[in-house]
């Protein structure tokens, strides 16, 4: 499947925004938890936060970066593997897409 059908593209765009928002919130919550814990020195906090942001930033590009119809299937598959796409969200895609992803 080279291109997502129109109805699935509309679903994908909605999911892309919602899933990315949840992903960013998770990253920020991790930073918040480190900042408000008392087990790290300021230097350790800085290093841990820098590592968290690097990891999320690198993954963000792989999970959300190349936003095109021709790459949407790749992202849907990645979201499934990473546990970012819920079963309810997956049900919104057509049988054609689910069949292509081999999850029907």
C-alpha positions as a LaTeX table, in Angstrom:
\begin{tabular}{lrrr}
\hline
Residue & $x$ (\AA) & $y$ (\AA) & $z$ (\AA) \\
\hline
Unk1 & 0.00 & 0.00 & 0.00 \\
Unk2 & 1.72 & 3.15 & $-1.23$ \\
Unk3 & $-0.84$ & 5.70 & $-0.12$ \\
Unk4 & $-3.42$ & 5.74 & 2.60 \\
Unk5 & $-7.02$ & 5.93 & 1.33 \\
Unk6 & $-8.65$ & 9.32 & 1.94 \\
Unk7 & $-10.88$ & 8.19 & 4.82 \\
Unk8 & $-7.88$ & 6.66 & 6.61 \\
Unk9 & $-5.75$ & 9.74 & 5.92 \\
Unk10 & $-8.30$ & 11.86 & 7.79 \\
Unk11 & $-8.17$ & 9.43 & 10.74 \\
Unk12 & $-4.38$ & 9.36 & 10.59 \\
Unk13 & $-4.07$ & 13.15 & 10.77 \\
Unk14 & $-6.30$ & 13.24 & 13.84 \\
Unk15 & $-4.37$ & 10.41 & 15.48 \\
Unk16 & $-1.02$ & 11.96 & 14.60 \\
Unk17 & $-1.84$ & 15.07 & 16.59 \\
Unk18 & $-3.41$ & 13.24 & 19.56 \\
Unk19 & $-0.67$ & 10.61 & 19.83 \\
Unk20 & 2.11 & 13.16 & 19.51 \\
Unk21 & 0.48 & 15.32 & 22.20 \\
Unk22 & 0.32 & 12.33 & 24.56 \\
Unk23 & 3.92 & 11.43 & 23.71 \\
Unk24 & 5.16 & 14.95 & 24.49 \\
Unk25 & 3.14 & 15.03 & 27.71 \\
Unk26 & 4.81 & 11.79 & 28.78 \\
Unk27 & 8.26 & 13.27 & 28.11 \\
Unk28 & 7.41 & 16.40 & 30.06 \\
Unk29 & 6.02 & 14.34 & 32.95 \\
Unk30 & 9.31 & 12.43 & 33.11 \\
Unk31 & 11.19 & 15.74 & 33.28 \\
Unk32 & 8.79 & 17.03 & 35.95 \\
Unk33 & 9.29 & 13.88 & 38.03 \\
Unk34 & 13.08 & 14.27 & 37.93 \\
Unk35 & 12.90 & 17.98 & 38.75 \\
Unk36 & 10.61 & 17.47 & 41.72 \\
Unk37 & 12.36 & 14.47 & 43.20 \\
Unk38 & 14.95 & 14.87 & 45.90 \\
Unk39 & 17.21 & 11.96 & 45.01 \\
Unk40 & 19.41 & 13.82 & 42.51 \\
Unk41 & 21.88 & 16.67 & 42.73 \\
Unk42 & 21.31 & 19.60 & 40.35 \\
Unk43 & 24.07 & 18.32 & 38.07 \\
Unk44 & 22.57 & 14.83 & 38.00 \\
Unk45 & 19.14 & 16.35 & 37.32 \\
Unk46 & 20.51 & 18.34 & 34.41 \\
Unk47 & 22.19 & 15.27 & 32.92 \\
Unk48 & 19.12 & 13.06 & 33.36 \\
Unk49 & 16.81 & 15.67 & 31.86 \\
Unk50 & 19.15 & 16.19 & 28.93 \\
Unk51 & 19.14 & 12.43 & 28.31 \\
Unk52 & 15.34 & 12.23 & 28.57 \\
Unk53 & 14.92 & 15.05 & 26.07 \\
Unk54 & 17.49 & 13.57 & 23.68 \\
Unk55 & 15.78 & 10.18 & 23.74 \\
Unk56 & 12.33 & 11.64 & 23.23 \\
Unk57 & 13.58 & 14.03 & 20.56 \\
Unk58 & 15.25 & 11.23 & 18.59 \\
Unk59 & 12.17 & 9.03 & 18.90 \\
Unk60 & 9.87 & 11.94 & 18.05 \\
Unk61 & 11.49 & 12.25 & 14.65 \\
Unk62 & 11.12 & 8.51 & 14.00 \\
Unk63 & 7.52 & 8.37 & 15.20 \\
Unk64 & 6.13 & 11.63 & 13.84 \\
Unk65 & 8.64 & 13.36 & 11.56 \\
Unk66 & 7.87 & 12.59 & 7.91 \\
Unk67 & 4.18 & 13.49 & 7.81 \\
Unk68 & 2.93 & 12.35 & 4.37 \\
Unk69 & 0.27 & 10.08 & 3.04 \\
Unk70 & 2.90 & 7.84 & 1.54 \\
Unk71 & 4.59 & 7.31 & 4.92 \\
Unk72 & 1.47 & 7.03 & 7.09 \\
Unk73 & 1.43 & 3.21 & 7.16 \\
Unk74 & 5.00 & 3.21 & 8.47 \\
Unk75 & 3.94 & 5.49 & 11.31 \\
Unk76 & 0.81 & 3.53 & 12.15 \\
Unk77 & 2.93 & 0.38 & 12.36 \\
Unk78 & 5.49 & 2.18 & 14.58 \\
Unk79 & 2.75 & 3.50 & 16.86 \\
Unk80 & 1.41 & $-0.03$ & 17.28 \\
Unk81 & 4.86 & $-1.43$ & 18.08 \\
Unk82 & 5.52 & 1.37 & 20.60 \\
Unk83 & 2.10 & 0.91 & 22.22 \\
Unk84 & 1.03 & 4.45 & 21.31 \\
Unk85 & $-2.04$ & 3.55 & 19.25 \\
Unk86 & $-4.95$ & 2.23 & 21.33 \\
Unk87 & $-7.17$ & $-0.62$ & 20.21 \\
Unk88 & $-10.05$ & 1.84 & 19.91 \\
Unk89 & $-7.98$ & 4.11 & 17.67 \\
Unk90 & $-6.95$ & 1.15 & 15.55 \\
Unk91 & $-10.59$ & 0.24 & 14.99 \\
Unk92 & $-11.09$ & 3.60 & 13.26 \\
Unk93 & $-8.98$ & 2.50 & 10.28 \\
Unk94 & $-10.50$ & 0.69 & 7.32 \\
Unk95 & $-10.36$ & $-3.07$ & 6.95 \\
Unk96 & $-8.00$ & $-2.49$ & 4.02 \\
Unk97 & $-5.45$ & $-0.76$ & 6.26 \\
Unk98 & $-5.85$ & $-3.27$ & 9.09 \\
Unk99 & $-5.44$ & $-6.12$ & 6.60 \\
Unk100 & $-2.32$ & $-4.52$ & 5.17 \\
Unk101 & $-0.93$ & $-4.17$ & 8.70 \\
Unk102 & $-1.86$ & $-7.84$ & 9.23 \\
Unk103 & $-3.87$ & $-7.09$ & 12.37 \\
Unk104 & $-7.42$ & $-7.94$ & 11.30 \\
\hline
\end{tabular}
